[in-house]
Amino acid sequence: MSDLKVNIGNLTLKNPVLTASGTFGYGEEFSSFFDINDLGGIITKTITLKPRVGNPFPRIAETPSGMLNSIGLANVGVDAFISEKMPFLKTLNTAVIVNVAGNTVEEYVELISKLEDSDAEFDGYEINVSCPNVKEGGVLFGSNYNITAEITRKIRKATQRCVIIKLTPNVTSIGDVAAAVEQAGADSVSLINTLIGMAIDVDTRRPKIACITGGLSGPAIKPVALAKVFEVSKRVNIPIIGIGGIMNYQDALEFMMAGATAIEVGTANFIDPAISSTIVANLHNYCISHNIRHVREIVSSIIA
């Protein structure tokens, strides 16, 4: 047998496979496809202080080996999340990480305080400072490491739960941002969020999504994501969660070999709703066939 457990801050995950925020809803939507408890954990759709209707339609477009989205963080808001979504999440026997976003530093803190003061049962936060699909905050926060560090420090003071900062690749040096949030008290960093991209309908000469640009995800961004994970692994000592175009267990292994302790599956959930569970099973088989006793032996094992 092989041990798939990994540690992210004060969390012990049963395996390194998580679902990426925005691609797995609030969890319940996927519960009829496979046993969610098979996963290391789930990361919820982004939650904001107030409900958001999101950006105008159309807001998704397929691209070669990828997908553009400009959802705009549409969500039910924190109060409805606690009352309507948390009851199902409480039933899960796997880690639940709540992805949160705000328009100001103060809004992040108020949102975290609401969740901390509630009876909600969950394990940690993924802090979205890197979304390219919103005009307020979003990638503007994530591209400024001083602001990102300030958000991290204030959230760190507000909670004892695991704090993961989700980083944008749309910066000059993602390593500088990662180092800043580590110093500010983050337990982990997750990367990368989507790249900024666009697509045009040549018949109408109009952008394929209403907001013109959006976030590019899927296999097309995997080489960029791998390079960023490798770069950050040389700058921080906290665990890295790798994201970006993971479609199968081989992709997951590449991220771990590049320096990720865990991974998030995103766009692939739209193609095969049970893919995350399949990746867990295949990682286990890989470890057995390669005589790997602990999956953490794979982390940063690239020969370079």
C-alpha positions, 0 to 999 in steps of 0.5 A, spaced: 500 500 500 502 507 498 500 513 503 497 518 499 496 523 505 499 530 504 500 536 509 497 543 507 499 548 513 495 544 519 491 540 515 492 533 513 489 531 506 487 524 505 490 525 498 493 531 494 487 532 489 483 538 490 477 541 486 479 548 483 474 553 485 469 555 480 469 549 477 465 544 482 460 549 484 458 548 492 460 540 492 453 538 492 452 539 484 457 533 483 455 529 488 451 524 484 457 523 479 462 520 484 463 519 492 466 526 493 469 523 500 474 520 495 478 526 494 483 530 498 478 536 499 474 541 495 474 548 494 468 552 494 465 557 488 468 563 490 464 567 496 463 574 497 460 579 502 454 580 498 451 576 492 453 577 485 450 576 479 456 576 475 458 579 468 453 579 462 453 573 457 456 570 453 461 569 459 464 562 456 468 561 450 472 555 448 479 556 445 484 551 442 486 546 448 482 551 453 476 555 455 475 563 456 471 565 462 468 571 465 463 569 470 465 575 474 465 571 481 457 570 481 455 567 487 450 567 493 453 571 498 456 569 505 449 569 508 446 564 503 452 560 503 452 559 511 445 557 511 444 554 504 450 551 502 454 549 508 449 544 511 451 539 505 458 541 506 458 539 513 456 532 511 462 530 507 468 526 510 473 530 506 477 537 507 472 543 505 476 549 503 472 556 502 474 560 497 473 568 498 474 574 495 473 582 496 473 589 493 477 592 499 482 589 504 476 591 509 471 587 506 476 580 506 476 581 513 469 582 514 467 576 510 472 572 514 469 574 520 462 572 518 464 565 517 468 565 523 463 567 527 458 562 524 457 555 526 459 553 519 464 547 519 470 547 514 477 547 514 480 553 511 480 558 506 483 560 499 484 567 498 482 569 491 486 575 490 487 573 483 481 573 479 482 577 472 474 577 471 472 582 476 473 590 475 474 591 483 480 588 486 481 581 483 488 581 479 489 588 481 490 585 488 494 579 486 499 583 482 501 588 488 505 584 493 504 589 498 497 589 498 497 581 497 501 581 504 497 586 507 490 582 506 494 575 508 496 579 515 489 581 517 486 574 515 492 571 519 490 575 525 482 573 524 483 565 523 486 559 526 484 555 520 489 554 514 490 560 509 491 559 502 493 565 498 491 564 490 496 567 486 495 570 479 500 569 473 499 576 470 505 579 474 512 580 473 515 576 478 510 571 482 516 568 486 516 575 489 508 575 491 509 568 494 515 570 498 511 576 501 505 572 503 509 567 506 512 572 510 505 575 512 503 568 515 500 564 509 500 557 510 500 555 503 500 558 496 496 556 490 497 557 483 496 559 477 489 562 476 487 563 469 491 567 464 488 573 461 486 572 454 481 573 449 477 571 442 474 574 436 468 571 432 471 573 425 464 573 422 461 578 427 468 581 429 465 581 436 469 578 442 466 571 444 465 574 451 461 580 453 467 583 457 472 582 451 477 579 455 477 573 460 481 568 464 484 562 460 484 555 463 485 548 460 491 544 457 493 550 453 496 554 460 499 547 463 506 549 461 506 556 464 503 553 470 508 548 471 514 553 470 510 558 475 510 552 480 517 550 479 519 558 480 515 559 486 518 552 489 525 555 489 522 561 493 518 559 499 518 553 504 510 553 505 506 548 501 504 549 494 498 547 490 499 546 483 493 548 478 492 549 471 490 544 465 490 538 469 487 533 465 489 526 468 494 523 473 500 524 469 499 532 469 498 531 476 505 528 477 508 533 473 506 539 478 508 535 484 515 533 481 515 541 479 514 542 487 507 542 488 505 538 494 497 538 492 493 539 486 487 542 484 483 540 478 479 545 474 477 545 467 477 538 466 471 537 471 466 540 465 469 534 461 468 529 466 465 530 472 468 524 476 475 526 473 478 528 480 476 521 483 479 517 477 486 521 478 486 519 485 485 512 483 491 512 478 496 516 483 495 510 488 496 505 482 502 509 480 505 509 487 504 502 487 507 500 481 513 505 482 514 502 489 513 509 492 511 508 499 509 516 500 506 520 495 510 526 498 516 523 495 514 525 489 514 532 491 520 536 488 523 530 485 524 533 478 531 531 476 534 538 473 
